[in-house]
């Protein structure tokens, strides 16, 4: 009897996880669009200038890691990580522009109390890495928002799809649920390399096109 009960509870737990961890994926495909939950990449792209300067000051944050590069499955614990980190950083950091904060057009840095979109991303990436996430799953991504302005989000690369952590939203969503135009992101193979998310914007014709 105890064995049967434990089995039932185990399946119940799996059911709860399915409702939770795959909620974004299911909602994303509910409109029948058939959009893939995994981003398509189109060869190499240039790294943002702000990122290059950030890496010069913080080389340890940009080095290639020997951690796994395979897509991790979302467990209940990992899903909580995404929600908690997104919530904590969004509520802790107050949005200001680099011009207001530093008197510069662009500076990437870890925020203490204030920061702009890429600073949110850097902190979320750092906190998730401290929770055991491999850097290959945590990819800084550049987009154009609803107004056509440049914006940065964190792409979390999983077996269930590419999910986004965004300082404009509390929900963790599948990438194509957001009304953004996707420009480029870090490569999961090496954080120093960036890949294009736009078919016509690659810096090297020899680079392969496909899913990362």
CORLIN-V452281 format. One line per field, one symbol per residue. ss: DSSP state (h for helix, s for strand, l for the rest). psi: psi as a letter, one per 40 degrees, with the letter a starting at -180 (. if undefined). Layout:
ss = ???
psi = ???
This chain:
ss = lhhhhhhhhhhhhhhhhhhhhlhhhhhhlllllllllllssslsslllhhhhhhhhhlhhhllllllllllslllhhhhhhhhhhhhhhhhhlssllhhhhhlllllllllllsslhhhhhhhhhhhhhhllllhhhssssssslllllsssssssssllssssslllllllsshhhlllsssssslllllllsssllllllllllllsssl
psi = dddddddddddddddddddddeddddddedeedeiiehihifaiiiiidddddddddgddeeihieiieihiihidddddddddddddddddhhhiiddddeeidhhhihiddiiaddddddddddddddeehideeghhhhihadeeiiiiihhhhideahihhheeidihiideeifihhdiiiiedheeiiiiehdegieheeiiiai.
